[in-house]
Amino acid sequence: MKPLLILICIFILALAFTRFFSGYFGYKLSGKIALAGMLIFTAVGHFIFTKGMAMMLPGFVPLRVELVYLTGLLEILAAIAVFFPTLRFVAGFLLIAFFIMLLPANIYASWKGIDYRTGELGGNGLSYLWFRIPFQILLIVWTYFFVVK
């Protein structure tokens, strides 16, 4: 829920700033700024909630902690890359692939009842997917519209 609020709030603020400073609403730029802000926010979670995020990956996945750190770093790099015209298109498609690849981890965590913040069982369970799946779809569409297109 927090990443969605951050995405929307930063988008609205960026729209207001672009309107104030340029005289028009800069939807594309505001969308990129919002996505980058949300990616930075979620990337920080990879370093704060490492244990819980590693639990979101099934046991057969090797180097789970290292993978959590790597994906956090990749989110930061993607947040930067969306602003560079030469990197934007590739970064956008890689982000879309990343968002698609996150879905199985979220399904697994929901099925197991993992609370990534505490690193323990007792999370929201399958009801979490009622929010997470539409949010993943929104992120894919958002990235396509504001970054790739």
N, C-alpha and C positions, 0 to 999 in steps of 0.2 A: 504494500500500500504506500509506503514512504517513497519508493522510487517513482511511482505514478504521480504523487503530489509534487515531488520535486520537478519532474518533467513538465507538468502543467504550469506550476508557479513560475519556473524560469522562463517558459515560453511566453507567458503573459507579460512578465517584466521586460523581456527582450523585445517583445512587440511594442511596448510602451516606449522603451528607449529608442528603438529605431524610428518610431513615429515622431518622437520629440526632436531627435537630432537630424533626421533626414527629410522629414515632412511626409513620409509614407510608411506604411507597415511593411517591414522587411520579413515576410513570412519565412522565406528560405533560410536566411541567416538566423532568425529567431529559433527555427526548428533545429538547426545545427547546434546552436548555443545550448538549447534545452537538452538535447540528446547528450552533448558533451558533459554538461553538468550532472545529468543523471548517471552517466557512465563513471565519472569520477567518484560520485557518491557510492555507487555499488562496488567500485574497485576498492575503495577504502574498507568496505565490509570484508573483502577477501583477506585483508591483513589483520582485521580485528576479530573476526569470527572464523578463523582458519579451521579450528577443530570441527565446528559444526558443519562448515561447508565441505570439509573432507568426508564427513559422515554421509553427506548427500550422494556420494559416489559409491556404487556397489563395491564390495570387497575385492572382486577380481580385477578392478582397475588399479594398475600399479602407480606408485608415486603420487598418491592422492593429495597429500599436503603440498608437494611441489607443484602439482597441477593447479591447485587453488591459487597459489602465489603467481604462477605463470599467467593464469587467466585474469587475475587482478591487474597485472602489468600490461597485458594485452588490451584490457579495457581502457587503461590510461593512454596507451599509444593510439588506440582507435579514436579516443576523444580528441586527441591532437590532430590526427590524420584527416578528420572530416573537414578541416578548414583549409587544407592544401589542395588546390585544384588538380594537381598531378596525382595525388594519392586518394582523393575523395571517392572516386568511382570504385576502385578496388577495395578500399576500406569499407565502403557501404555494403558491398556484396559479402565481404568477410564477416561484417557485423550481422548481416542477415543469417548467414550460415551459423555463426556463433549462437544467435538467439534460438535457432532451430535445434542446435545441439544441446542447449541448456534444458530443453523440455524433458528429456528422459531423466535427468538428474532431479528435476522438480517433481516428476511423477514418482520416482523412487523414494524421495524424501517424504512425500505425502503419504505414500503407501506404508512406509515404516514409521510415520509419525515423528520425524526428526525435527527438532527445533534448532535451526542453524545458529541462532543467537546464543543459546546456552550449551550447545553441543550435547544435548541429551534427548531422550525420547519424551514424548508428551506434546509434540507440536500440533498444529491444527488438523493434521491428517488429510483425508481426501477432500474435505471442504475447501482447503487451500487452493485446489485446482480450479474451482469455480472463479477465482480471481486470476490465478496465474496464467492459465491458458489464454483467456482473452487479452491479458496484458502482454504476453509474448507476441500474439498476433498484432496488437497495436504497435509494439516496438518494431516488428518487421515492416509493417505498412509505413510507419513514421520514418524509418531509415530509408526505405525506398523513395518515399515522396520528397523528403528534405535533403537527402544526401546523394542518392544514386541518380535520380531523375533530373 
